[in-house]
Amino acid sequence: MIPIRDDAPRSGTPYITYFLLALNVIVFLFEVGIGPGRRADFIFQFGVIPASITHLRDGLSPETPAGALFPLLSSMFLHASWLHLIANMWALWIFGDNIEDYLGHFLYLLVYLASGLAGSLLHVLLNSASLVPSVGASGAIAGIMGAYFVLFPSARVLTIVPILFFFVWLPAWVVLGYWFVAQFLSGAATAIASTSSTQGGGVAVWAHVGGFITGILLIRLLPPRTNRFSYP
């Protein structure tokens, strides 16, 4: 299912969402602009490589702690392709404004970053020997989707059903719940089928799972901003 837009209203301007959208696009344009060879080096330097972090834990990494751990943050602003970027930014555009409206700018950014970090850490934990760099805002955005799942379950999301290719309005809990279950099952299937954790790539679905769960937990703990619009 591909979400197109939602009908949950907001009362303020989502400045942080706009900032994140712009920053991700600018960084990706920089990636593309430096050329394929330098871009590969850039990805390996600022993407999350699980083995670098686990070797740090085991005392085997040649990197400093800052050098090994900084990609947990920087990787959130890198993307592998135009499709990767567009898919992530589209989801952020749909769901981010309402969460920012609910929490306020600072707490919204906190949830975004914390979800991205938690997602990356779960990815590292379950792919501890991988040498493949992981990049993308997916974990952070999954956290925003998890928060939306809790706060606006009855909001309607205009969705494309790809197999039949028709548009339908669905409750947010159906769209986001389906997405989460698909990510979890995909991760479980990959874990069962995997015979080597040092090769391969693909989608870091456990980062999505970790981010989504983190968003659910944080939105239950953090207070809403005062004087906000209430969605029925």
C-alpha positions as CSV (number, residue, x, y, z in Angstrom):
1,M,0.0,0.0,0.0
2,I,1.3,3.4,-1.0
3,P,0.0,6.4,1.1
4,I,-0.8,9.6,-0.8
5,R,-2.1,12.0,1.8
6,D,-4.0,12.1,5.1
7,D,-7.0,14.1,6.3
8,A,-5.7,14.9,9.9
9,P,-5.8,18.7,10.3
10,R,-3.0,20.8,11.9
11,S,-3.0,24.2,13.4
12,G,0.6,25.3,13.0
13,T,3.4,25.5,10.5
14,P,5.7,22.4,10.6
15,Y,9.0,24.2,10.4
16,I,11.1,21.3,11.6
17,T,9.5,19.0,9.0
18,Y,10.2,21.5,6.3
19,F,13.8,21.8,7.6
20,L,14.3,18.0,7.6
21,L,12.9,17.7,4.1
22,A,15.2,20.4,2.8
23,L,18.3,19.1,4.6
24,N,17.8,15.5,3.3
25,V,17.4,16.8,-0.3
26,I,20.5,19.1,0.0
27,V,22.7,16.3,1.4
28,F,21.5,13.9,-1.3
29,L,22.3,16.5,-4.0
30,F,25.7,16.8,-2.5
31,E,26.2,13.0,-2.6
32,V,25.2,12.9,-6.3
33,G,27.4,15.9,-7.1
34,I,30.7,14.5,-5.8
35,G,30.7,11.6,-8.3
36,P,30.3,7.9,-7.9
37,G,33.8,7.1,-6.5
38,R,33.9,9.8,-3.9
39,R,30.3,9.1,-3.1
40,A,31.0,5.5,-2.2
41,D,33.8,6.6,0.1
42,F,31.4,9.2,1.6
43,I,28.8,6.5,2.3
44,F,31.3,4.2,3.9
45,Q,32.5,7.1,6.1
46,F,29.1,8.4,7.2
47,G,26.9,5.3,6.9
48,V,26.4,2.9,9.8
49,I,28.6,-0.2,9.4
50,P,27.6,-2.6,12.2
51,A,30.9,-4.4,12.4
52,S,32.7,-1.0,13.1
53,I,30.5,-0.5,16.2
54,T,30.6,-4.1,17.4
55,H,34.4,-4.2,17.0
56,L,34.5,-1.0,19.1
57,R,32.5,-2.8,21.8
58,D,34.9,-5.8,21.6
59,G,38.0,-3.5,21.7
60,L,39.0,-4.5,18.1
61,S,38.1,-1.4,16.2
62,P,40.9,0.9,14.9
63,E,38.5,3.8,15.0
64,T,37.9,6.2,17.8
65,P,34.5,5.9,19.6
66,A,33.5,9.2,18.0
67,G,34.4,8.0,14.6
68,A,32.6,4.7,15.0
69,L,29.4,6.1,16.6
70,F,28.9,9.4,14.7
71,P,27.4,7.6,11.7
72,L,24.5,6.6,13.9
73,L,23.5,10.2,13.5
74,S,24.9,11.1,10.1
75,S,23.5,8.1,8.3
76,M,20.0,9.5,8.9
77,F,20.6,12.2,6.3
78,L,22.1,10.0,3.6
79,H,20.2,8.1,0.9
80,A,21.1,5.4,-1.6
81,S,19.0,6.5,-4.5
82,W,16.4,9.0,-5.7
83,L,13.7,6.4,-5.1
84,H,15.0,5.9,-1.5
85,L,15.0,9.6,-0.9
86,I,11.5,10.3,-2.4
87,A,9.9,7.4,-0.5
88,N,11.2,8.6,2.8
89,M,10.5,12.2,2.2
90,W,7.0,11.5,1.0
91,A,6.2,9.6,4.2
92,L,7.7,12.4,6.3
93,W,5.6,14.9,4.4
94,I,2.4,13.0,5.1
95,F,2.8,12.1,8.7
96,G,5.4,14.5,10.1
97,D,3.4,17.7,10.3
98,N,0.7,16.3,12.6
99,I,3.3,14.9,15.1
100,E,5.1,18.2,15.1
101,D,1.8,20.0,15.6
102,Y,1.1,17.7,18.6
103,L,4.5,17.8,20.3
104,G,5.9,21.2,19.3
105,H,9.1,21.7,17.3
106,F,11.7,20.6,19.9
107,L,10.1,17.4,21.1
108,Y,9.2,16.4,17.6
109,L,12.9,16.7,16.5
110,L,13.8,14.7,19.6
111,V,11.5,11.9,18.7
112,Y,12.8,12.0,15.1
113,L,16.4,11.7,16.1
114,A,15.8,9.2,19.0
115,S,13.8,6.9,16.7
116,G,16.6,7.0,14.1
117,L,19.2,6.2,16.6
118,A,17.2,3.4,18.1
119,G,16.5,1.9,14.7
120,S,20.1,2.0,13.8
121,L,21.1,0.3,17.1
122,L,18.6,-2.5,16.5
123,H,20.0,-2.9,13.0
124,V,23.5,-3.1,14.4
125,L,22.5,-5.6,17.1
126,L,20.9,-8.0,14.7
127,N,23.5,-7.6,12.0
128,S,26.6,-7.3,14.2
129,A,29.2,-8.7,11.7
130,S,27.9,-6.8,8.6
131,L,30.4,-4.7,6.7
132,V,27.6,-3.1,4.5
133,P,26.9,0.5,5.3
134,S,23.3,1.4,6.2
135,V,21.9,4.8,5.2
136,G,18.6,6.6,5.2
137,A,16.0,8.4,7.3
138,S,13.7,5.4,7.4
139,G,14.3,4.6,11.1
140,A,13.6,8.2,12.1
141,I,10.5,8.5,9.9
142,A,9.3,5.1,11.1
143,G,9.3,6.6,14.6
144,I,7.1,9.4,13.4
145,M,4.8,6.9,11.8
146,G,4.7,5.0,15.1
147,A,3.7,8.1,16.9
148,Y,1.0,8.8,14.3
149,F,-0.3,5.3,14.7
150,V,-0.9,6.0,18.4
151,L,-2.3,9.6,18.1
152,F,-4.3,9.5,14.9
153,P,-5.5,5.9,14.4
154,S,-8.9,7.1,13.0
155,A,-7.4,9.6,10.6
156,R,-8.0,8.6,7.0
157,V,-5.1,8.0,4.5
158,L,-5.7,8.0,0.8
159,T,-3.8,4.9,-0.3
160,I,-2.9,3.2,-3.6
161,V,-3.3,-0.6,-3.6
162,P,-0.6,-1.6,-6.1
163,I,-1.9,-5.0,-7.1
164,L,-5.3,-3.7,-8.2
165,F,-4.1,-0.1,-8.7
166,F,-7.0,1.7,-7.2
167,F,-7.3,4.5,-4.6
168,V,-9.0,4.0,-1.3
169,W,-9.3,5.9,1.9
170,L,-8.2,3.7,4.8
171,P,-7.9,4.3,8.5
172,A,-4.3,5.2,9.5
173,W,-4.1,2.2,11.9
174,V,-4.7,-0.1,8.9
175,V,-2.1,1.5,6.7
176,L,0.6,1.9,9.3
177,G,-0.2,-1.4,11.0
178,Y,0.1,-3.2,7.7
179,W,3.4,-1.5,7.0
180,F,4.8,-2.4,10.4
181,V,3.8,-6.1,10.2
182,A,5.3,-6.3,6.7
183,Q,8.6,-4.9,8.0
184,F,8.7,-7.2,10.9
185,L,7.9,-10.3,8.9
186,S,10.4,-9.3,6.3
187,G,13.1,-8.9,8.9
188,A,12.2,-12.2,10.5
189,A,12.3,-14.0,7.1
190,T,15.7,-12.5,6.3
191,A,17.1,-13.5,9.7
192,I,16.0,-17.1,9.2
193,A,17.2,-17.3,5.7
194,S,20.5,-15.6,6.2
195,T,23.6,-17.7,6.1
196,S,26.2,-14.9,6.3
197,S,26.0,-11.6,8.1
198,T,29.0,-10.0,6.5
199,Q,27.7,-9.8,3.0
200,G,24.6,-8.5,1.3
201,G,22.7,-5.3,1.6
202,G,19.0,-4.7,0.9
203,V,16.7,-2.8,3.2
204,A,17.5,-2.4,6.9
205,V,14.0,-3.5,8.0
206,W,15.0,-3.9,11.6
207,A,15.9,-0.2,11.7
208,H,12.3,0.4,10.6
209,V,11.0,-1.9,13.3
210,G,13.1,-0.3,16.0
211,G,12.2,3.2,14.9
212,F,8.5,2.5,14.8
213,I,8.5,1.0,18.3
214,T,10.5,3.9,19.7
215,G,8.0,6.3,18.3
216,I,5.2,4.5,19.9
217,L,6.9,4.5,23.3
218,L,8.1,8.1,23.2
219,I,4.7,9.5,22.1
220,R,3.2,7.9,25.2
221,L,5.7,9.5,27.5
222,L,6.0,13.0,26.1
223,P,3.4,15.7,26.7
224,P,1.6,17.5,23.9
225,R,2.3,21.2,23.4
226,T,-0.2,23.6,24.9
227,N,-3.0,25.2,22.9
228,R,-2.9,22.7,20.2
229,F,-5.7,21.7,17.8
230,S,-7.5,18.6,19.0
231,Y,-8.3,15.9,16.3
232,P,-11.4,13.9,17.2
